[in-house]
């Protein structure tokens, strides 16, 4: 149970604007064989999607704090993400798993008032598929 909690926390943190790595944790747990792969995928995906949901909520409800020192995104990052999201719209959320650009995209989705249902659907598909590919590659190389 401790391993699953650690995976959840790693996946959650990795999806927020905090630098973290969930892929290594997931791959290590897959290789140990102590948990069913489907359960590891469910925990990692859930944690990662909920971390992205936190970003969406920051964008949706706390943008009046942008520019404060504690706010996790610089104005320049936010401007770039908003331009990207404004240009490409919700399909850009399929890139929410990509390091560096994914987290600001999820924040911009909240800022630009992306409907929650579509946000959750697209982000879950993108992040879940990324983890499925990672697990498949880990098993193939093991």
HELIX and SHEET records of a PDB file:
HELIX    1   1 UNK A    2  UNK A   15  1                                  14    
HELIX    2   2 UNK A   23  UNK A   32  1                                  10    
HELIX    3   3 UNK A   37  UNK A   61  1                                  25    
HELIX    4   4 UNK A   63  UNK A   65  5                                   3    
HELIX    5   5 UNK A   75  UNK A   88  1                                  14    
HELIX    6   6 UNK A   89  UNK A   95  5                                   7    
HELIX    7   7 UNK A  101  UNK A  111  1                                  11    
HELIX    8   8 UNK A  116  UNK A  141  1                                  26    
END                                                                             
